[in-house]
C-alpha cells in the first residue's frame, strides 16, 4: 500500500517509503508535468496531419492512421517493458533491466528524472516522447510501405533503438549522462534517432515508382493540413520542451520562450531561402522551417537563453533547408525529408548546445548545476555533444537496417509494398478507406479507370474539371447566351 498524506494548508503531497523517508511533491509540479503530457500527446496526431498534407491525396489517410496506431503500440510497449528498459535505476550504461516490467512498482516514489515528481507522473510523461519518436521515422514509409508490418516494426524499434538511446541519454547510469552530455528534451533520443531511422527505411524501401520524373514533382495535396499539423506540433512543443523541466519553475518558462523564438526564426529563415528561388512566399516552406527550429532548440531548451535561440532558428532554417538536397546527391528517396529536418536538425541543436549552454540558465530551476558550454569556457562540452550525436546517429541507422532486413525474410512482415499499392495508394490498397468523400483518380497505368461524374462534381483536384468549347459566338457569350448546356 502506498503511504500518501496531504499537507495542510499548502496541499502538498507527502510520500513516505518503507524506511520512513519522506518525499514532498508540489501539486503545481505534478499538474504542469501532466499538462505537458497532454501537450506532447496532441503532437502525435498533429504530426500525422503534417505528413498527410505533404503527400498525394491517395495516401493521405495512411499517415493520420499511423499516428494513432503508433500511440497505441508504444503505450503497450512502454507498459510492458519500455519504461523499465529506459529508466530502471539498476540498469547498465546502455540499457535498463526489467525491474519495472509491467510497470510493477511504479507509483509514488521519487522519479529517476527528478525528485520533484513521483515516478508514475514521470513514466506517463516520458511515454509520449517514446510514442512520437517512431512516428517521426514512419514518415519514410509513406507512399510505398505496407501498413500491417509497421505495427511490429514500431514495437521492435522502440525496444531495440529508442529505449537504449533514451537510457544512455537521460538515465543517471547512462554513459552519455555520466560523461556530461547535455540533452534537455530529446535531440538524440527523439530527433537524431528517428531521422537516422528514416534514412535507413528510405534506403531499404528503395525509390518510389516514377522517381526522378515529373510524376513525383507534385505539390502537397493539402497545405491546410500542413499548417494545421505545424500548429499542433508548435503548440505541443511547449509541453515537449517546457515540460522537460519536470517542474513549474523559471527554467520551464525559459524553455517555452526559446522554443517559440527558435520556431519563429526558423520558419522565417526557411521561407526566405525558398523565396530566393521561387519568388513565392511559401506556407509549406515556413512550416518546414518552424519544425526545423523546434527540432534544433530541443536539446538546448533548458540550457540556453533567448539570444542563442535566434541563432538556433537561423542555423536550423538554413542548414536543414540545404540538407534537403542530400537525397539528390546520394540518390535516396526520403519522401518527407525526415533525415534533413530531424537528424540534421538534431545534430545542429546538439552542437549549438555545446557552444551556448549556460550554467546560469540551467540553474533557473534552483537545483541543476552544469559547467556550461563554450560561453562558460567549458570547451570539452562540444566533444561530449559530438560523441552523443554520432553514437545516436550510427546506432539508430545500423540497428534500424538490421531490423528491416530481419523482417524482410519473414514474408508477412516485409515492409516494402507492391507496385500495385503504389499506383492505387495505400489508403485504398491497405485500408479500403479514404481521407475524403470525393477523391481524384488519375490514370497511372495503361488502362482506363472508370469514374462516374455527376453534374457539377469535380475531380477532387485543386481546380474543377474544365471543358474547352469552340465555335461559340462571342456576342452570345457577352449576352450570357453562349454557355454550354
C-alpha positions in Angstrom: 0.0 0.0 0.0 1.3 3.5 -0.9 1.7 5.7 2.1 0.4 9.1 0.9 -0.7 12.1 3.0 -1.8 15.6 2.1 -0.2 18.5 4.0 -2.4 21.4 5.1 -2.9 24.2 4.2 -0.4 24.1 1.3 -1.9 20.9 -0.1 1.5 19.3 -0.9 1.6 15.5 -1.3 3.8 13.7 1.1 5.0 10.2 0.3 6.6 8.0 3.0 8.6 4.9 1.9 9.1 1.7 3.8 12.2 3.1 5.6 10.3 6.1 6.8 11.9 8.6 4.4 9.5 11.3 3.2 9.3 12.9 -0.2 7.3 16.1 -0.7 5.7 16.8 -4.1 4.1 20.2 -5.0 0.8 19.9 -6.8 1.8 22.6 -9.3 4.8 20.5 -10.4 2.7 17.4 -10.9 0.0 19.5 -12.7 2.5 21.1 -15.1 4.1 17.7 -16.0 0.7 16.1 -16.6 -0.3 19.1 -18.7 2.9 18.6 -20.6 1.9 15.0 -21.2 -1.3 16.1 -22.9 0.5 18.7 -24.9 3.0 16.1 -26.3 0.2 13.7 -26.9 -1.5 16.1 -29.3 1.7 16.5 -31.2 1.4 12.9 -32.5 -1.8 13.2 -34.5 -0.5 16.7 -35.4 2.5 15.0 -37.0 0.1 12.7 -38.8 -1.7 15.7 -40.3 1.5 17.4 -41.2 2.8 14.3 -43.1 -0.6 13.7 -44.6 -0.8 17.2 -46.1 2.6 16.8 -47.8 1.6 13.6 -49.6 -0.6 12.9 -52.5 -4.3 12.5 -51.9 -4.4 8.8 -52.3 -2.0 8.3 -49.4 -3.4 11.0 -47.1 -5.3 8.8 -44.6 -2.4 6.3 -44.0 -0.3 8.9 -42.2 -3.1 10.0 -39.9 -3.9 6.4 -39.1 -0.2 5.7 -38.4 -0.1 8.4 -35.8 -2.8 6.9 -33.6 -1.6 3.4 -34.3 1.8 4.4 -33.0 0.4 5.8 -29.8 -1.4 2.5 -29.1 1.5 0.2 -29.8 4.1 2.3 -27.9 1.6 2.7 -25.0 1.6 -1.1 -24.6 5.3 -1.5 -25.2 6.0 1.2 -22.6 3.8 -0.6 -20.1 5.2 -4.0 -21.0 8.9 -3.2 -20.6 9.8 0.0 -22.4 9.8 2.2 -19.3 11.9 -0.3 -17.4 14.4 -0.7 -20.2 14.9 3.1 -20.4 14.6 4.3 -16.8 15.3 1.5 -14.3 17.8 2.7 -11.7 19.6 -0.6 -11.6 20.3 -0.8 -15.4 23.6 -0.6 -17.3 25.2 2.3 -19.1 23.5 1.3 -22.3 20.1 -0.2 -21.4 18.0 -0.8 -18.3 16.7 -4.1 -16.9 13.3 -5.4 -16.2 12.9 -4.1 -12.7 9.7 -2.3 -13.6 8.4 -5.0 -16.0 4.6 -4.4 -16.5 5.0 -1.1 -14.6 5.3 -3.0 -11.4 6.3 -0.8 -8.5 6.0 2.5 -10.5 4.0 4.6 -8.2 4.7 7.4 -5.7 8.5 7.1 -5.2 10.6 9.9 -6.5 11.3 9.5 -10.2 14.7 9.0 -11.7 14.2 12.1 -13.8 13.5 14.5 -10.9 12.8 14.1 -7.2 10.1 16.8 -7.6 7.6 14.4 -9.2 6.6 10.8 -8.5 7.7 8.0 -10.8 4.2 7.4 -12.1 3.9 11.0 -13.4 7.4 10.8 -15.0 6.5 7.5 -16.6 3.4 8.7 -18.4 5.2 11.9 -19.5 8.1 10.0 -21.0 5.6 7.7 -22.7 4.6 10.5 -25.1 8.3 11.0 -26.1 8.6 7.3 -26.8 5.4 7.4 -28.8 6.2 10.3 -31.1 9.7 9.1 -32.0 8.8 6.1 -34.2 6.0 8.1 -35.8 8.6 10.6 -36.9 10.6 7.8 -38.6 7.5 6.2 -40.2 7.0 9.1 -42.4 9.7 7.4 -44.6 7.2 4.5 -45.2 4.8 6.9 -46.9 3.5 6.0 -50.4 5.4 2.7 -50.8 5.4 0.7 -47.5 3.0 -1.8 -46.0 0.9 -0.6 -43.1 0.5 -4.0 -41.4 4.1 -4.7 -40.7 4.5 -1.2 -39.3 2.8 -2.4 -36.1 5.5 -5.0 -35.4 8.2 -2.5 -36.5 7.1 0.1 -34.0 7.2 -2.4 -31.1 10.6 -3.8 -32.1 12.2 -0.5 -33.0 11.1 1.1 -29.7 12.6 -1.7 -27.8 15.9 -2.0 -29.6 16.6 1.6 -30.7 14.6 4.2 -28.7 14.9 2.6 -25.3 18.7 2.2 -25.3 19.3 5.7 -26.6 16.9 7.2 -24.0 18.7 5.2 -21.4 22.2 6.4 -22.2 20.9 10.0 -22.6 18.6 10.5 -19.6 19.1 7.6 -17.2 21.5 8.6 -14.4 23.5 5.4 -15.2 23.7 6.1 -19.0 27.1 6.6 -20.5 26.3 10.0 -22.1 24.6 11.2 -19.0 27.6 10.3 -16.9 30.0 11.7 -19.5 28.3 15.1 -19.2 26.2 15.3 -22.4 23.5 17.9 -22.4 20.2 17.0 -23.9 17.2 18.6 -22.3 14.3 17.3 -24.3 15.4 14.8 -26.9 17.8 15.9 -29.5 19.4 12.5 -29.7 16.8 10.0 -28.4 13.9 11.6 -30.4 15.2 13.6 -33.4 18.6 12.1 -34.4 17.4 8.5 -33.8 14.1 9.0 -35.8 15.8 10.9 -38.6 18.6 8.3 -38.9 16.0 5.5 -38.9 14.0 7.3 -41.6 17.2 7.3 -43.8 17.6 3.6 -43.2 13.9 3.0 -44.1 14.2 5.1 -47.3 17.3 3.2 -48.4 15.7 -0.2 -47.6 12.4 0.5 -49.4 14.1 2.0 -52.5 12.8 4.7 -54.7 9.1 5.2 -55.5 7.7 4.4 -58.9 8.4 7.3 -61.2 11.3 8.7 -59.1 13.2 11.4 -60.9 10.3 12.2 -63.3 7.6 14.8 -63.3 5.2 12.2 -61.8 6.7 12.8 -58.4 7.2 16.6 -58.8 3.8 17.1 -57.1 2.8 19.8 -54.7 1.4 18.9 -51.2 -2.2 17.9 -51.7 -3.5 19.8 -48.7 -1.5 22.7 -47.5 -4.1 23.4 -44.8 -3.3 20.0 -43.3 0.4 21.0 -43.3 -0.4 24.3 -41.4 -2.8 22.5 -39.0 -0.1 19.9 -38.3 2.5 22.6 -37.7 0.2 24.5 -35.3 -0.5 21.3 -33.3 3.3 20.5 -33.2 4.3 24.0 -32.2 1.5 24.1 -29.6 2.6 20.7 -28.2 6.3 21.6 -28.2 5.7 23.9 -25.2 4.9 20.8 -23.2 7.7 18.9 -25.0 10.4 21.3 -24.0 8.8 23.3 -21.2 7.5 20.2 -19.6 11.0 18.6 -19.6 11.9 20.9 -16.6 9.6 18.4 -14.7 8.6 21.2 -12.5 6.7 24.5 -12.7 9.6 26.9 -12.4 11.6 29.6 -14.2 13.6 27.1 -16.2 10.4 25.8 -17.7 9.4 29.3 -18.6 12.7 30.0 -20.3 12.4 26.7 -22.2 9.0 27.9 -23.6 10.4 31.3 -24.5 13.4 29.9 -26.5 11.2 27.2 -28.1 8.8 29.7 -29.5 11.6 32.1 -30.6 13.6 29.4 -32.4 10.5 28.1 -34.2 9.6 31.6 -35.3 13.0 32.5 -36.6 13.4 29.1 -38.2 10.2 29.4 -40.2 11.1 32.9 -41.4 14.6 31.8 -42.4 13.5 28.8 -44.4 10.8 30.8 -46.2 13.3 33.4 -47.2 15.7 30.9 -48.6 12.9 29.4 -50.6 11.8 32.9 -51.8 15.1 33.5 -53.5 14.3 30.6 -55.9 10.6 30.7 -56.4 9.8 34.3 -55.7 6.8 33.0 -53.7 6.0 33.2 -50.0 5.7 29.5 -49.3 3.5 28.4 -46.4 5.0 24.9 -46.7 8.5 26.4 -46.5 7.6 28.4 -43.4 6.1 25.3 -41.7 9.2 23.3 -42.6 11.5 25.9 -41.1 9.4 26.2 -38.0 9.7 22.5 -37.4 13.5 22.6 -38.1 13.8 25.4 -35.5 11.8 23.4 -33.0 14.0 20.3 -33.6 17.2 22.2 -33.1 16.2 24.0 -29.9 15.0 20.8 -28.3 18.3 19.6 -26.7 19.3 23.1 -25.7 15.9 24.5 -24.5 16.8 24.1 -20.8 20.3 25.4 -21.2 20.4 28.4 -23.5 19.0 31.9 -23.3 16.8 33.9 -25.7 19.6 35.4 -27.8 21.1 32.0 -28.6 17.6 30.8 -29.6 17.7 33.3 -32.5 20.9 31.7 -33.8 19.4 28.2 -33.3 16.5 29.2 -35.6 18.7 30.8 -38.3 21.1 27.9 -38.4 18.4 25.2 -38.4 16.3 27.0 -41.1 19.4 27.4 -43.2 21.3 24.1 -42.8 18.1 21.9 -42.8 16.9 23.7 -45.9 20.1 22.9 -47.8 20.2 19.4 -46.3 17.1 18.5 -48.3 19.3 18.4 -51.3 21.3 15.5 -49.9 18.8 13.0 -51.2 19.6 14.1 -54.8 23.3 14.0 -54.2 23.3 10.5 -52.7 20.3 9.1 -54.6 17.9 8.0 -51.8 14.2 8.7 -51.8 13.3 10.4 -48.4 9.7 11.3 -49.2 9.2 13.8 -46.5 12.8 15.0 -45.9 12.8 13.5 -42.4 16.6 12.9 -42.3 17.2 16.6 -43.3 14.8 18.0 -40.8 15.2 15.7 -37.8 18.6 14.0 -37.9 20.5 17.0 -39.3 18.4 19.4 -37.2 19.1 17.3 -34.1 22.8 17.4 -34.7 22.7 21.2 -35.3 20.9 21.5 -32.0 23.3 19.3 -30.1 26.4 21.2 -31.4 24.9 24.6 -30.7 24.0 23.5 -27.2 27.7 22.6 -26.7 28.6 26.1 -27.7 25.9 28.2 -26.0 24.8 26.3 -22.9 24.9 28.4 -19.8 25.1 27.3 -16.2 23.1 30.3 -15.2 20.1 29.3 -17.4 20.2 25.6 -16.2 20.2 26.9 -12.7 16.9 28.6 -13.1 15.2 25.6 -11.5 17.3 26.1 -8.3 18.9 22.7 -8.3 20.7 22.0 -11.6 24.4 22.6 -11.7 26.4 22.2 -15.0 29.7 23.6 -16.2 28.1 25.1 -19.3 29.4 25.2 -22.8 31.8 27.4 -24.7 30.1 30.6 -23.5 31.1 29.5 -20.0 34.6 28.5 -21.2 33.9 24.8 -20.9 35.3 23.8 -24.2 35.2 20.0 -23.8 31.4 20.2 -23.8 31.4 20.3 -27.6 33.2 17.0 -27.7 30.6 15.4 -25.4 27.8 16.7 -27.7 29.5 15.4 -30.8 30.1 12.0 -29.2 26.5 11.7 -28.2 25.3 12.8 -31.7 27.5 10.4 -33.6 26.6 7.5 -31.3 22.8 8.1 -31.7 23.0 8.6 -35.5 25.1 5.5 -36.2 23.4 3.2 -33.7 19.9 4.1 -34.9 20.9 3.7 -38.6 22.6 0.3 -38.2 20.1 -1.2 -35.8 17.1 0.0 -37.9 18.7 -1.5 -41.0 19.2 -4.8 -39.2 15.5 -4.8 -38.0 14.3 -4.1 -41.5 16.3 -6.9 -43.1 15.3 -9.4 -40.5 11.7 -8.6 -41.1 12.3 -8.8 -44.8 12.9 -12.5 -44.6 9.6 -13.0 -42.8 7.1 -12.7 -45.6 4.2 -11.3 -43.7 6.5 -8.7 -42.0 8.1 -7.4 -45.2 7.9 -3.6 -45.2 8.1 -3.0 -48.9 4.8 -2.7 -50.6 3.9 -3.8 -54.1 3.8 -1.7 -57.3 0.0 -2.0 -57.4 -0.2 -0.5 -53.9 1.9 2.5 -55.1 -0.3 3.0 -58.1 -3.6 2.7 -56.2 -2.4 4.4 -53.0 -2.0 3.0 -49.5 -5.4 4.3 -48.4 -7.4 2.1 -50.8 -4.9 -0.8 -51.1 -4.2 -1.4 -47.4 -7.1 0.3 -45.6 -10.0 0.4 -48.0 -10.8 3.8 -46.8 -10.2 7.4 -47.9 -9.4 10.7 -46.3 -12.1 12.5 -48.2 -15.6 11.6 -49.6 -14.6 12.5 -53.1 -11.2 11.8 -54.4 -9.5 12.5 -57.7 -8.5 9.4 -59.7 -5.6 9.7 -62.2 -4.7 7.2 -64.8 -1.2 6.0 -63.9 -1.1 2.8 -65.9 -2.1 1.8 -69.4 -5.8 1.2 -68.8 -8.8 3.4 -68.2 -10.2 3.9 -64.7 -13.9 4.2 -64.8 -15.4 7.1 -63.0 -19.0 8.4 -62.7 -19.1 12.2 -62.8 -22.3 13.8 -61.6 -23.1 17.3 -62.9 -21.0 19.8 -61.1 -18.8 17.2 -59.4 -15.1 18.0 -59.6 -12.2 15.5 -59.8 -11.1 16.2 -56.3 -8.2 18.4 -57.5 -7.5 22.0 -56.8 -9.4 23.1 -59.9 -12.7 21.9 -61.3 -12.8 19.9 -64.4 -12.6 22.2 -67.4 -14.1 21.6 -70.9 -13.0 23.6 -73.9 -15.8 24.6 -76.3 -15.1 26.1 -79.7 -17.2 27.9 -82.3 -19.1 29.7 -79.6 -20.4 33.1 -80.8 -18.6 35.8 -78.9 -21.7 38.1 -79.0 -23.7 35.4 -77.4 -21.1 35.0 -74.6 -21.2 38.7 -73.9 -25.0 38.4 -73.6 -24.8 35.3 -71.4 -26.4 33.2 -74.1 -23.5 31.1 -75.1 -23.0 28.9 -72.1 -22.6 25.2 -72.8 -25.6 23.1 -71.9 
